[in-house]
Amino acid sequence: MTVPRGRGDAGDGSEDADAAADRTARAASVQSFYGRWATLYDGLARFTPGIGRLRREAAAALDLDRGDTVVDLGCGTGANLPYLREAVGPTGAVVGVDLTRGMLDRARRLVDAAGWRNVHVVQGDATRPPFAGGGGDPVIDGVAGIDGVLASFVVGMLADPASAVADWCALATPDGAGEDPGHVVLVDAALSDRPIARPANAGFRALTVLSTPPTFRFRYDPSPHDVLRDRVHAARDALREHAAATYHREHLLGVVRVTGGRIGGDDAD
């Protein structure tokens, strides 16, 4: 869960007044919306049929080893954290980042209940990851070098998803020099182009409207599902542009996709 952000910064890297005001307003809207619906979202994120298998697939696509460091951008209530922690083991590190405090409170309760000392949850914007190289200093002591970046159902909320994905790829350099490969994985959902997917598309259109703040609006211009599809395609294209290799699988007749990329490494192009 993250605030949409365009690349309207001033030439010196700072935002102008209008961009800063717009950013603040969008952040407040997103925090309010997802804060109110945190309980319902948590249930959907954990118990929707097939969602656990999808999250496990995304974790596997990151190609993590024991002892690695992985970042979950837009971690929400922490539904991905068990799968990521299982992949890196007790010697690795998992960092969940989300903008909404209500979501993070639930994620923290999950971490505390499990007793995971190597899983950290922090408040931050996925478009400005709070790590060195992502617009800020590291927020977790001892976390240096990121082996994997996961973003689940995040890119559709971003005004400039291609630029955000490029930044995430820059973060995925575990040794700081690019000699070892890092991985970025996107999980997203958008209207399917398959003719057979009409029933799935109809259900997804309704879900898109219900999950677009503000929810109680009869008409959107432009259509939120068209905007979502464009953003998902832009993010996926950006990942393929920056990745030496990609992983791609589709589910639910093409509505849900998992796309992964290997960043850098000795065998990069």
N, C-alpha and C positions, 0 to 999 in steps of 0.2 A: 504494500500500500504506500503510494508515494505521490507527491504533488507533481502535476504536470509542469514542465518548465521548457520554455523556448530558449534559443541562444541569442537573447537580446541584450547581452552584456555590453558595457561600454568597452572602448578599445583598450583601456588599461586593465581589463579583466574584472572590473567592478560593475555592478548593475546600475543602470540609470534609475531615476526616481520612479518613473512609471513602471518599469519592469519589476522593481523591488516591491511596489505596492501591489501589482498584480500577483506576484509570487506569494506575498503574505496572504492575500485574499483567497487564493487557491488552496494554500496550505490549511487555512482555517476551515474552508469548506470540506476538504477531504478528512481532516481530523474529526470534525463534528459528525460527518456522515458515518464513517467507519467506527467511530467511538460509540455511536448509538446502536449500531448493528453488530457489535463485536461478538455477542453471544450467538446470534444466528449464524454469522459468518464462520465461527469456530465449528459449529455443528456441520455445516456444509463442507468445510475444508477437511474434516476428519472422516465423515461418515457417508458422503456421497458414494454410491456404488462405483467401484473401480478406481477411486481416487488414491487409495493407498498404493495400488500397483503402479499408477502413473508417477507418483512421487518417488517410489523406489527406482523406477526406470530413469527418472531424471538424475537421481543420485548416482546411478551406475554410469550414465553418460558423462559424468564429470571425471571418470577414470581416476578416482582418488585412491591413495595408498594410506596405510596406517602412518600416523604422524603428520599428515598433511594439514594445511589450513584452508578452510572453505568459508565463503561469505554467502549468506542468503539475503539478497536484497529484496525488500518488500516482504519480510518474513511473516507478517500478519500475526496470527495467534500461535505460530511455531509449529505448524503441521509438518514442515519439512525437516525440522531439527532432529527427530529420532533417526531418520534415514541417513542424514549427513553424519551424525555422531557415530552411528554404526559403521559407516564407511571409513572414517579417520581413526576410530578407536580412542582409547583413553589418553593416548600420547599426542593426538592431534588437537586441532582447535576449530571450533565452529562459532561463527559470529553472525547473529541475526540482526538485521537493520530494518527498522520500520519507522514511519513518521507518526503513527497514531498511538498515543499513550494507552488507550483502552485495549488495543490489540496487544501491545507489549506487556501489559500487566498479566494477560493470560499466558503469554509465552514464558514470562518469568516464573509463573506458578508451575508450569510444566517442567521447566528446568530444575527448579528447587525440589519438586516432588521426586524427580528422577535422581537427584543428587549429582548432576553432571557438573563437575568443577571446570571442565574445559569447554563448556558451552556458554557463550556470552550473548546478551541481548541488549542492544543500544538503540537509542532514538536518533534517527537521522534520515536524510533524504537520499533516495537511491540515485538521483541525478547528481548528487554531490556526496559520494560515499565518504564517510569520515575516516579515511585512511590516507597515508602519505601517497601522493600521486592522484588522489581523488578529490582534491580541493580542501584537504585538511590534514591535520596530524593524526597519527594512530591514536585510537581511543582505548585500545586494550594493550596493557603492558605485555611485552613478549610476543605480540603478533607482528611478524615481519615476514614478508614474502607470502603471497596469496596463490595457492595452487588451483583453486576453483571458484567461480562465481556463478551462482544460480539466481535466476529471476523468474518467479512463477506468477503468471497473470499480472505482470507489471507493465510491460511495454505499451499496452493499449491505453494506459493512462497518461502517457508522456507526450508533450507537445512536439518534442524532437527526439523520437526514439533512436534514430540512427546515430546521433551524436552521443546519446547516453550509452549505447552498446559499444561504440568506439572507446569511450572512457573505461567501460568495464573490461574490455579486452586489454587495455593498457595496464589495468590492475593485476591481471592474471599472469604475472611473471614471477614464479616462485623463488628464483635465485637472484632476481634483480637484474639479470643480464640477458634473459631470454634463452639461455642454453638448454634449460629444462622446460618442457611444454607445460603451459597452464591450460585450463579449459573454462569455457563459458557456455552455459546451457540456458536456453529460454524455453519456458513452458507457456503456451498461449492458447487462446481460443478465439475463433472468428468464424464468420459464415463460410460454409464449405462451398466449393465450386462444383461439387458432384451433383448431378440431377437427382440421384437417389436419396440425397440428404435433405430433401425438402422438409420432412417432419422434424428432423433434428434442427434445421435452420429456424423453423418456426418457434420452437421452444427456446432456442438461443436468442432470438430477437427479443422475446419477452424478458428473458433474464438480463439482457443488456440494458434495457430500459429501466428495469427495477434496480439495477446496480449502478446507474448513472446519476450522481447527485446534481440537482435535486431530483428525487424519484417521482414526485407527483406532478408530472407534466405530460400533456397529451401529444404535443408536437415538438419535435426537435429539428432545428435547422442549423447545420446539416444533420443527417440521420446518425445517431450514435453508433449503430452497427457498421455503417459505411466508414465512418472515421476510424473505428476500431480495426477494421480489416486493413485499411491503408497503413495504419501505424504498425500493425503486426507484420505486414509484408516489408515495410521499410526496415524494421528491426532485424528481421531474418536476413534481408539482403545485406545489411551492414555486417552482421556476424559472418556471413559467407565471404565478404570482402576482406575481413581481417583474419580469417581462420585459414590455417594450412589444410585442415580437413574438417568435414562436417558430418554430424549424425542427424538423421531426420526420420521420425516416425509419426504417423497420423493415427488418430483414434476417433471414435464416434463419427464415422463416415467423413473424416477430414475436418471436423469442427475443432478438435483439440490436437495440437501438435507439440512435439518435443524436438527441439533443434539444438545441436551441440557443436561447438567448434574447438579445435586444438590451436592454441595460440603460441607461436614461436616453437622452439625446440630445434635440435640439430637437423631434423628431417623436414623443416619448413621450407616452403618454396622460396 
